[in-house]
Amino acid sequence: MINKYLGVKGIRNNAGNKQLWFLKGVLVSLLFALCIGCSVGSANGGLGTPGTKIITKSLQHGGVERTYHIHLPPGFDKNKPAPLVLALHGGGGKGTKFNELTAEGTLEKAADERGVVIVYPEGINRQWNDGRNDIFRRGKPKDDVGFISKLIDKMAAEYGIDRKRVYSTGISNGGFMSVRLALELSEKITAVAPVTAQLSVAIKDKKPKLPISIMVLNGTEDPLVPYDGGHVRLFRFGRSRGEILSTAETIDRFRRHNDCSDLPEKKKLNDLDPNDGTTVEVEKYKCEKDATEVVLVKVIGGGHTWPGGKQYLSSRLVGTVSRDINASEMILDFFLKHSR
C-alpha cells in the first residue's frame, strides 16, 4: 500500500536492512502528514450547532458514498445566505485534519470571524482526481468534479448557502483540485486559492466557461511541487506524480483568460518574522471581465506548507512555514471581495 502511493521500488520487509526501514518510516510520515486537513467531528443529521462541532454527512455520486464535513460559524442562520468555502485536503490527507494539522486552527478561526461556512470533502483513498493521472496506480479515477458540483447543490438546498459566493482552496493535491474546479466548474465557483499547487500539463488546455478569480500561494523552495514547473515528486528518486506548468505560466493562463492587465501591482510585505527564512511578495493583476482578479502570493524561501499554519514535518523534508502572513485570513479576505 505504501509503495503503491509513493512509487518507491525495492523496499521489502527486511529486518536487517535498517536504512531501508528508516527511509520507509520517513516516507510513511510524509505521506500521512502531507496536505492535511479539520478538527474532529461527530455525525449529525440536522444543521448542528454553529461554531462548535463538525457535522459529518454523505451523498451518493457515481455509485459511491462520498463523505464531507461541515463547520458552521457562530450565529449561522440558513435563512441568511452565507459564503461557502470548500477546503480540500492534499494527497494522503483527510478533511477531518485540515484545520488542525495544515492550518493550525487558523482557517476555522478566520471563517468564524467572517461568517463563512467551511466544508471539508473527503477524497477517495485520500486523494483527488485533479487531472494528473500519474497519481493513480490502479483503479479508475473518480468523478471528483461531479461530486463537488453535487455537494454545492446540496449545501445550497440544506444550508441556504449563497450560490454567488462559493469558493475553493486546498493544499498540494487539494490545491491542484481547486485549479481543476476553476477550469471545469466556474459556473458554480466564484474564486479559488490553491496553495503549493499550479496548473498541471494534463489539463492545461482547458478553459473556464466564465471568468474566475484566482490567488496562488506558492513557496519558491517547495521540495515537492517545483515552483518553476516540472515533475512533482515526493523525493528526487521517486516516480513522477505528474508534470506541471510553472507558477508564472499558471498565473499567465488565468490572466489572459480574464483579460487582465499585462503588468501587475507589486508589493513586498513586511517581514514580520525575520527568523523564519522567508519573505513575501504579492502581485495583483486587475482584470476587465466581471471585476475578477489574478493574484500571486510569492513566498520567497517558503516550502510545501500553509503560510501561518503548522510545520507538520521537518523543514528538511517539506520546507519552511512562513510566519509573515496568515494564509487563512488572506485567502478568505480575497474570496469575500468577489461575488457572481
Order of alpha helices (4+ residues) and beta strands (2+ residues): alpha-alpha-beta-beta-beta-beta-alpha-beta-alpha-beta-alpha-beta-beta-beta-beta-alpha-beta-beta-beta-alpha-alpha
